[in-house]
Each structure stands twice: as C-alpha cells, then as structure tokens.
Amino acid sequence: MISQPSEGNLQDLVKQNERVPASGLILVDPQGPSILLILQKQRWRREPSWNIPGGLRDRGETSWEAALREFSEEVGQSAQIERHLETIRKNRFDYHVAVGSCKAGKRSSEA
C-alpha cells in the first residue's frame, strides 16, 4: 500500500530534486552566429549526441567556476571569455552564455 506523503515531506522531496548543482558553458563565437558543442557518447544512448560542455559542480565550486572547468576538461582548451551575457537555469543545469573563443594552453580553471 502506498501512502500519501505529508505536506512537509513533499516539500522536502521537491527541494532535494529541484536542482542538481551542475553547470555548462555556451560559448558564442564573436566572429559569427555559432556556438561550440561537443559530440559525446552517453552510456544510455546508442549513438553519440551533440551537447553543451558541462557537468556536475565540485564541492565549494561556484556555478561559473564549474562551467569553465567542465569546458576545459571536455574541450581540452581554455575558454577565453570576452563577456558573460546571461545565465539560463533549466532543469538541473545553470547554462552560462558567454561570448568568447577557445585557446590552447592553460585550461580555464588554471587561469
């Protein structure tokens, strides 16, 4: 038999599942209307899919720091940010939209 959750328990459940601390970086090319995506193979999908670079935040990391770190880890280059445009909160992610480019060398998290 399934019992109805109490109002307090239901609110706690919603808060716990409302947002998982994760971030992504949508890097907009300053020279034209394009963004950088990565092709990833996910365990639960048969075919690779195009995705925004991003992932879970490390403990103590801000959303912006996580976005830059994940970008560096997944792309293999640092993001040279010219300006941050906005942050879009959707489902479990904070997507940071910024104008910039990729640069080989130091990773974003080391800059």
DSSP file (Angstrom, degrees, kcal/mol; ACC not computed):
  #  RESIDUE AA STRUCTURE BP1 BP2  ACC     N-H-->O    O-->H-N    N-H-->O    O-->H-N    TCO  KAPPA ALPHA  PHI   PSI    X-CA   Y-CA   Z-CA
    1    1 A M              0   0    0      0, 0.0     2,-0.5     0, 0.0     0, 0.0   0.000 360.0 360.0 360.0 133.0    0.0    0.0    0.0
    2    2 A I        -     0   0    0      0, 0.0     2,-0.3     0, 0.0     0, 0.0  -0.849 360.0-151.1 -99.0 126.5    1.3    3.5   -1.0
    3    3 A S        -     0   0    0     -2,-0.5     0, 0.0     1,-0.1     0, 0.0  -0.671  22.3-106.4 -96.2 153.3    0.7    6.2    1.5
    4    4 A Q        -     0   0    0     -2,-0.3     2,-0.1     1,-0.1    -1,-0.1  -0.565  38.7-116.3 -73.2 135.3    0.3    9.9    0.6
    5    5 A P        -     0   0    0      0, 0.0    -1,-0.1     0, 0.0     2,-0.0  -0.432  30.5-110.9 -70.2 148.8    3.3   12.0    1.6
    6    6 A S     >  -     0   0    0      1,-0.1     4,-2.5    -2,-0.1     5,-0.2  -0.347  30.2-106.7 -72.4 162.5    2.7   14.6    4.2
    7    7 A E  H  > S+     0   0    0      1,-0.2     4,-2.1     2,-0.2     5,-0.2   0.906 120.4  49.6 -58.9 -42.9    2.9   18.2    3.0
    8    8 A G  H  > S+     0   0    0      1,-0.2     4,-2.0     2,-0.2    -1,-0.2   0.915 112.0  47.1 -62.9 -44.5    6.3   18.7    4.8
    9    9 A N  H  > S+     0   0    0      1,-0.2     4,-2.3     2,-0.2    -1,-0.2   0.879 110.8  52.6 -65.3 -38.0    7.8   15.6    3.3
   10   10 A L  H  X S+     0   0    0     -4,-2.5     4,-2.3     2,-0.2    -1,-0.2   0.904 108.5  50.1 -65.3 -41.1    6.6   16.5   -0.1
   11   11 A Q  H  X S+     0   0    0     -4,-2.1     4,-2.3    -5,-0.2    -1,-0.2   0.905 110.8  49.8 -63.9 -40.9    8.2   20.0    0.1
   12   12 A D  H  X S+     0   0    0     -4,-2.0     4,-2.3     2,-0.2    -2,-0.2   0.909 110.1  50.8 -62.9 -41.8   11.5   18.4    1.2
   13   13 A L  H  X S+     0   0    0     -4,-2.3     4,-1.9     2,-0.2    -2,-0.2   0.910 110.4  48.8 -63.0 -43.6   11.4   16.0   -1.7
   14   14 A V  H  X S+     0   0    0     -4,-2.3     4,-1.0     1,-0.2    -1,-0.2   0.916 111.3  50.2 -62.5 -43.7   10.8   18.8   -4.2
   15   15 A K  H  X S+     0   0    0     -4,-2.3     4,-0.6     1,-0.2     3,-0.3   0.903 110.2  50.1 -62.5 -41.4   13.6   20.8   -2.7
   16   16 A Q  H  < S+     0   0    0     -4,-2.3    -1,-0.2     1,-0.2    -2,-0.2   0.871 121.0  33.6 -65.4 -36.9   16.0   17.8   -2.9
   17   17 A N  H  < S+     0   0    0     -4,-1.9    -1,-0.2    -5,-0.2    -2,-0.2   0.413  93.7  92.3-100.6   1.2   15.2   17.1   -6.6
   18   18 A E  H  < S+     0   0    0     -4,-1.0     2,-0.4    -3,-0.3    -1,-0.2   0.935 100.6   1.6 -62.7 -47.5   14.6   20.6   -7.7
   19   19 A R     <  -     0   0    0     -4,-0.6    -1,-0.2    -3,-0.2    73,-0.2  -0.981  56.3-153.7-147.6 130.7   18.2   21.3   -8.9
   20   20 A V        -     0   0    0     -2,-0.4     2,-1.3    -3,-0.2    -3,-0.0  -0.875  42.8-106.5 -95.2 133.6   21.3   19.2   -9.0
   21   21 A P        +     0   0    0      0, 0.0    36,-2.7     0, 0.0     2,-0.3  -0.447  68.6 135.8 -69.0  97.8   24.3   21.5   -8.9
   22   22 A A  E     -Ab  56  93A   0     -2,-1.3    72,-1.7    70,-0.6     2,-0.3  -0.969  31.2-165.8-141.1 154.6   25.6   21.4  -12.5
   23   23 A S  E     -Ab  55  94A   0     32,-2.5    32,-2.3    -2,-0.3     2,-0.3  -0.973   5.0-171.5-142.8 153.7   26.8   23.9  -15.0
   24   24 A G  E     -Ab  54  95A   0     70,-2.3    72,-2.8    -2,-0.3     2,-0.5  -0.951  18.1-133.8-140.1 161.4   27.5   24.3  -18.6
   25   25 A L  E     - b   0  96A   0     28,-2.1     2,-0.9    -2,-0.3    72,-0.2  -0.966   7.1-163.2-122.6 117.5   29.1   26.9  -20.9
   26   26 A I  E     - b   0  97A   0     70,-3.1    72,-2.4    -2,-0.5     2,-0.7  -0.871  17.8-160.6 -95.6 104.9   27.5   28.0  -24.1
   27   27 A L  E     - b   0  98A   0     -2,-0.9     9,-1.4     9,-0.4     2,-0.5  -0.798   0.4-156.8 -95.9 115.8   30.4   29.7  -25.9
   28   28 A V  E     -Cb  35  99A   0     70,-3.1    72,-2.5    -2,-0.7     7,-0.2  -0.792  20.2-121.0 -95.4 129.0   29.3   32.1  -28.6
   29   29 A D    >   -     0   0    0      5,-2.8     3,-1.0    -2,-0.5     5,-0.4  -0.527  12.5-149.0 -68.7 124.9   31.8   32.9  -31.4
   30   30 A P  T 3  S+     0   0    0      0, 0.0    -1,-0.2     0, 0.0    71,-0.1   0.708  94.8  58.0 -68.8 -17.9   32.4   36.7  -31.5
   31   31 A Q  T 3  S-     0   0    0      1,-0.2    -2,-0.1     3,-0.1    -3,-0.0   0.590 121.0 -13.8 -87.4 -11.8   33.1   36.4  -35.3
   32   32 A G  S <  S-     0   0    0     -3,-1.0     2,-2.1     2,-0.2    -3,-0.2  -0.990  84.6 -67.6-176.1 174.2   29.7   34.9  -36.2
   33   33 A P  S    S+     0   0    0      0, 0.0     2,-0.3     0, 0.0    -5,-0.0  -0.464  83.8 110.4 -81.9  73.0   26.5   33.3  -35.1
   34   34 A S        -     0   0    0     -2,-2.1    -5,-2.8    -5,-0.4     2,-0.3  -0.983  46.6-155.6-142.5 155.5   27.8   29.9  -33.9
   35   35 A I  B     -C   28   0A   0     -2,-0.3     2,-0.5    -7,-0.2    -7,-0.2  -0.899  26.1-110.4-126.6 158.2   28.3   28.1  -30.6
   36   36 A L        +     0   0    0     -9,-1.4    -9,-0.4    -2,-0.3     2,-0.3  -0.782  37.8 174.2 -92.0 125.5   30.7   25.3  -29.6
   37   37 A L        -     0   0    0     -2,-0.5     2,-0.4    15,-0.1    15,-0.2  -0.876  19.7-139.3-121.5 159.1   29.1   21.9  -29.0
   38   38 A I  E     -E   51   0B   0     13,-2.8    13,-2.8    -2,-0.3     2,-0.7  -0.927  13.6-127.6-119.3 147.4   30.9   18.6  -28.3
   39   39 A L  E     +E   50   0B   0     -2,-0.4     2,-0.4    11,-0.2    11,-0.2  -0.837  37.3 179.6 -93.4 118.0   30.0   15.1  -29.6
   40   40 A Q  E     -E   49   0B   0      9,-2.7     9,-2.7    -2,-0.7     2,-0.7  -0.926  28.7-138.6-124.7 144.8   29.6   12.7  -26.7
   41   41 A K        -     0   0    0     -2,-0.4     2,-0.3     7,-0.3     5,-0.1  -0.909  25.1-158.8 -97.8 117.4   28.8    9.1  -26.3
   42   42 A Q    >   -     0   0    0     -2,-0.7     3,-1.3     5,-0.4    -2,-0.0  -0.735  21.6-127.5 -96.4 146.1   26.4    8.6  -23.4
   43   43 A R  T 3  S+     0   0    0     -2,-0.3    -1,-0.1     1,-0.3    -2,-0.0   0.855 109.0  48.8 -58.9 -36.1   26.1    5.2  -21.7
   44   44 A W  T 3  S+     0   0    0     -3,-0.0     2,-0.4     2,-0.0    -1,-0.3   0.457 103.8  70.7 -89.3  -0.3   22.3    5.2  -22.1
   45   45 A R    <   -     0   0    0     -3,-1.3     4,-0.1     1,-0.1     0, 0.0  -0.893  66.4-147.6-116.6 148.2   22.3    6.1  -25.8
   46   46 A R  S    S+     0   0    0     -2,-0.4    -1,-0.1     2,-0.1    -2,-0.0   0.909  85.6  43.5 -75.0 -43.2   23.3    4.0  -28.8
   47   47 A E  S    S-     0   0    0      1,-0.1    -5,-0.4    -6,-0.0    -7,-0.1  -0.750  92.1-105.0-105.8 149.1   24.5    6.9  -30.9
   48   48 A P        -     0   0    0      0, 0.0     2,-0.3     0, 0.0    -7,-0.3  -0.310  38.8-155.7 -63.2 156.2   26.7    9.9  -29.8
   49   49 A S  E     -E   40   0B   0     -9,-2.7    -9,-2.7    -4,-0.1     2,-0.4  -0.954  20.1-105.1-135.6 155.9   24.9   13.2  -29.4
   50   50 A W  E     +E   39   0B   0     -2,-0.3     2,-0.3   -11,-0.2   -11,-0.2  -0.650  48.1 174.2 -80.7 132.5   25.8   16.9  -29.6
   51   51 A N  E     -E   38   0B   0    -13,-2.8   -13,-2.8    -2,-0.4     3,-0.0  -0.922  37.8-106.8-138.3 160.1   26.0   18.5  -26.2
   52   52 A I        -     0   0    0     -2,-0.3   -15,-0.1   -15,-0.2   -26,-0.1  -0.744  51.0-104.9 -80.5 131.2   26.8   21.7  -24.4
   53   53 A P  S    S+     0   0    0      0, 0.0   -28,-2.1     0, 0.0     2,-0.3  -0.395  73.8 104.3 -58.9 129.1   30.1   21.2  -22.4
   54   54 A G  E     +A   24   0A   0     16,-0.3     2,-0.3   -30,-0.2   -30,-0.3  -0.974  31.1 164.2 174.5 175.6   29.2   20.9  -18.8
   55   55 A G  E     -A   23   0A   0    -32,-2.3   -32,-2.5    -2,-0.3    15,-0.1  -0.979  46.9 -27.8 174.9-168.5   28.8   18.7  -15.8
   56   56 A L  E     -A   22   0A   0     -2,-0.3   -34,-0.3   -34,-0.2     2,-0.2  -0.294  59.2-115.5 -69.1 147.6   28.4   18.4  -12.0
   57   57 A R        -     0   0    0    -36,-2.7     2,-0.2     4,-0.1    -1,-0.1  -0.562  24.6-124.4 -80.0 146.1   30.0   21.0   -9.7
   58   58 A D    >   -     0   0    0     -2,-0.2     3,-2.2     4,-0.2     8,-0.1  -0.539  46.5 -77.0 -81.8 157.3   32.7   20.1   -7.3
   59   59 A R  T 3  S+     0   0    0      1,-0.3    -1,-0.1    -2,-0.2     3,-0.1  -0.317 119.3  10.9 -56.9 130.7   32.2   20.8   -3.6
   60   60 A G  T 3  S+     0   0    0      1,-0.3     2,-0.3    -3,-0.1    -1,-0.3   0.404  98.0 128.7  82.5  -2.2   32.8   24.5   -2.9
   61   61 A E    <   -     0   0    0     -3,-2.2    -1,-0.3     1,-0.1     2,-0.1  -0.658  55.8-128.7 -89.0 139.4   32.8   25.4   -6.6
   62   62 A T     >  -     0   0    0     -2,-0.3     4,-2.4    -3,-0.1     5,-0.2  -0.378  27.2-108.3 -77.5 165.6   30.6   28.2   -7.9
   63   63 A S  H  > S+     0   0    0      1,-0.2     4,-2.1     2,-0.2     5,-0.1   0.913 120.8  48.3 -59.6 -43.7   28.4   27.6  -10.9
   64   64 A W  H  > S+     0   0    0      2,-0.2     4,-2.1     1,-0.2    -1,-0.2   0.914 110.5  50.6 -65.6 -44.1   30.7   29.8  -13.1
   65   65 A E  H  > S+     0   0    0      1,-0.2     4,-2.4     2,-0.2    -1,-0.2   0.902 111.0  49.7 -60.6 -41.5   33.9   28.1  -11.9
   66   66 A A  H  X S+     0   0    0     -4,-2.4     4,-3.0     2,-0.2     5,-0.3   0.902 108.2  53.1 -64.5 -41.1   32.3   24.7  -12.7
   67   67 A A  H  X S+     0   0    0     -4,-2.1     4,-2.1     1,-0.2   -42,-0.2   0.923 112.2  44.5 -60.9 -44.9   31.3   25.8  -16.2
   68   68 A L  H  X S+     0   0    0     -4,-2.1     4,-2.2     2,-0.2    40,-0.3   0.909 115.4  47.7 -66.1 -42.5   34.8   26.9  -17.0
   69   69 A R  H  X S+     0   0    0     -4,-2.4     4,-2.6     2,-0.2    -2,-0.2   0.942 112.7  47.5 -64.1 -47.9   36.4   23.8  -15.6
   70   70 A E  H  X S+     0   0    0     -4,-3.0     4,-2.6     1,-0.2     5,-0.3   0.891 110.1  53.6 -62.3 -39.2   34.0   21.4  -17.3
   71   71 A F  H  X>S+     0   0    0     -4,-2.1     4,-2.8    -5,-0.3     5,-0.5   0.947 111.0  46.2 -58.4 -48.9   34.6   23.3  -20.6
   72   72 A S  H  X5S+     0   0    0     -4,-2.2     4,-1.9     1,-0.2    -2,-0.2   0.906 114.0  48.0 -61.0 -43.5   38.3   22.8  -20.2
   73   73 A E  H  <5S+     0   0    0     -4,-2.6    -1,-0.2     1,-0.2    -2,-0.2   0.900 120.1  36.4 -65.3 -40.8   38.0   19.1  -19.3
   74   74 A E  H  <5S+     0   0    0     -4,-2.6    -2,-0.2    -5,-0.2    -1,-0.2   0.817 126.8  34.4 -86.3 -31.3   35.6   18.3  -22.2
   75   75 A V  H  <5S-     0   0    0     -4,-2.8    -3,-0.2    -5,-0.3    -2,-0.2   0.777  94.4-134.2 -93.7 -30.8   37.0   20.5  -24.9
   76   76 A G  S  <<S+     0   0    0     -4,-1.9    29,-0.3    -5,-0.5     2,-0.3   0.561  76.3  81.2  86.7   8.3   40.7   20.3  -24.0
   77   77 A Q  S    S-     0   0    0     -6,-0.4    -1,-0.3    27,-0.1    31,-0.3  -0.944  82.4-104.1-139.0 160.0   41.2   24.1  -24.3
   78   78 A S  E     -D  103   0A   0     25,-2.2    25,-2.2    28,-0.4     2,-0.6  -0.516  30.1-121.2 -83.2 155.6   40.5   27.1  -22.2
   79   79 A A  E     -D  102   0A   0     23,-0.2     2,-0.9    -2,-0.2    23,-0.2  -0.871  16.8-153.1 -95.9 120.8   37.6   29.4  -22.8
   80   80 A Q  E     -D  101   0A   0     21,-3.5    21,-1.8    -2,-0.6     2,-0.4  -0.837  19.0-154.2 -94.2 103.6   38.7   33.0  -23.4
   81   81 A I  E     +D  100   0A   0     -2,-0.9    19,-0.3    19,-0.2     3,-0.1  -0.670  25.1 176.8 -88.8 126.6   35.7   34.9  -22.3
   82   82 A E  E    S-     0   0A   0     17,-3.2     2,-0.3    -2,-0.4    18,-0.2   0.835  74.2 -14.3 -89.8 -43.4   35.1   38.4  -23.7
   83   83 A R  E     -D   99   0A   0     16,-1.5    16,-2.8     0, 0.0     2,-0.5  -0.951  59.2-125.2-161.5 144.1   31.8   39.0  -21.9
   84   84 A H  E     -D   98   0A   0     -2,-0.3    14,-0.3    14,-0.2     3,-0.1  -0.779  24.3-175.8 -87.5 126.8   29.2   37.0  -19.9
   85   85 A L  E     -     0   0A   0     12,-2.9     2,-0.3    -2,-0.5    13,-0.2   0.906  53.3 -40.3 -92.1 -49.6   25.7   37.5  -21.4
   86   86 A E  E     -D   97   0A   0     11,-1.5    11,-3.1     2,-0.0     2,-0.5  -0.985  43.0-117.0-168.5 168.0   23.4   35.6  -19.1
   87   87 A T  E     -D   96   0A   0     -2,-0.3     2,-0.5     9,-0.2     9,-0.2  -0.989  24.1-159.9-119.5 125.3   22.8   32.6  -17.0
   88   88 A I  E     -D   95   0A   0      7,-3.1     7,-3.4    -2,-0.5     2,-0.7  -0.918   4.3-154.9-106.6 123.4   19.9   30.3  -18.0
   89   89 A R  E     +D   94   0A   0     -2,-0.5     2,-0.4     5,-0.2     5,-0.2  -0.881  25.4 162.4-100.5 116.7   18.5   28.0  -15.3
   90   90 A K  E >   -D   93   0A   0      3,-2.2     3,-2.7    -2,-0.7     2,-0.2  -0.991  57.7 -47.0-140.0 128.0   16.9   24.9  -16.9
   91   91 A N  T 3  S-     0   0    0     -2,-0.4   -71,-0.0     1,-0.3    -2,-0.0  -0.305 124.6 -15.9  51.6-114.8   16.1   21.6  -15.2
   92   92 A R  T 3  S+     0   0    0     -2,-0.2   -70,-0.6   -73,-0.2     2,-0.3   0.348 121.4  80.4-101.7   5.8   19.2   20.6  -13.4
   93   93 A F  E <   -bD  22  90A   0     -3,-2.7    -3,-2.2   -72,-0.1     2,-0.6  -0.834  59.9-148.0-119.6 150.5   21.7   23.0  -15.0
   94   94 A D  E     -bD  23  89A   0    -72,-1.7   -70,-2.3    -2,-0.3     2,-0.7  -0.983  25.5-159.8-102.9 115.4   22.9   26.5  -15.0
   95   95 A Y  E     -bD  24  88A   0     -7,-3.4    -7,-3.1    -2,-0.6     2,-0.6  -0.883   2.1-154.8 -99.3 117.4   23.9   27.3  -18.5
   96   96 A H  E     -bD  25  87A   0    -72,-2.8   -70,-3.1    -2,-0.7     2,-0.6  -0.823   4.8-155.4 -93.3 123.4   26.2   30.3  -18.7
   97   97 A V  E     +bD  26  86A   0    -11,-3.1   -12,-2.9    -2,-0.6   -11,-1.5  -0.885  25.3 162.3-100.9 121.8   26.0   32.1  -22.1
   98   98 A A  E     -bD  27  84A   0    -72,-2.4   -70,-3.1    -2,-0.6     2,-0.5  -0.981  38.7-124.8-141.2 149.8   29.2   34.0  -22.9
   99   99 A V  E     +bD  28  83A   0    -16,-2.8   -17,-3.2    -2,-0.3   -16,-1.5  -0.817  62.3  96.0 -91.2 131.9   30.9   35.5  -25.9
  100  100 A G  E     - D   0  81A   0    -72,-2.5     2,-0.3    -2,-0.5   -19,-0.2  -0.983  55.4-109.8 174.7-167.2   34.5   34.2  -26.4
  101  101 A S  E     - D   0  80A   0    -21,-1.8   -21,-3.5    -2,-0.3     2,-0.3  -0.875  30.1 -96.8-144.3 173.4   36.8   31.7  -28.1
  102  102 A C  E     - D   0  79A   0     -2,-0.3     2,-0.4   -23,-0.2   -23,-0.2  -0.733  32.9-170.8 -96.2 146.8   38.9   28.7  -27.4
  103  103 A K  E     - D   0  78A   0    -25,-2.2   -25,-2.2    -2,-0.3     2,-0.0  -0.984  19.5-130.1-140.3 127.8   42.6   28.9  -26.7
  104  104 A A  S    S+     0   0    0     -2,-0.4     2,-0.4   -27,-0.2   -27,-0.1  -0.351  75.6  46.0 -68.4 155.6   45.1   26.1  -26.5
  105  105 A G  S    S+     0   0    0    -29,-0.3    -2,-0.0    -2,-0.0    -1,-0.0  -0.938  96.6  35.1 116.7-135.3   47.4   26.2  -23.4
  106  106 A K  S    S-     0   0    0     -2,-0.4   -28,-0.4     1,-0.1     2,-0.1  -0.260  80.3-120.6 -58.6 140.1   46.2   26.8  -19.9
  107  107 A R    >>  -     0   0    0    -30,-0.1     3,-1.8   -29,-0.1     4,-0.9  -0.474  25.3-109.0 -77.6 155.8   42.9   25.4  -19.0
  108  108 A S  G >4 S+     0   0    0    -40,-0.3     3,-0.9     1,-0.3   -39,-0.2   0.858 118.3  56.6 -53.5 -40.6   40.2   27.8  -17.8
  109  109 A S  G 34 S+     0   0    0    -41,-0.3    -1,-0.3     1,-0.3   -40,-0.1   0.695 108.1  48.5 -70.1 -17.0   40.3   26.5  -14.3
  110  110 A E  G <4        0   0    0     -3,-1.8    -1,-0.3     1,-0.2    -2,-0.2   0.595 360.0 360.0 -95.1 -12.9   44.0   27.3  -14.1
  111  111 A A    <<        0   0    0     -3,-0.9    -1,-0.2    -4,-0.9    -2,-0.1   0.484 360.0 360.0 -72.3 360.0   43.7   30.9  -15.5
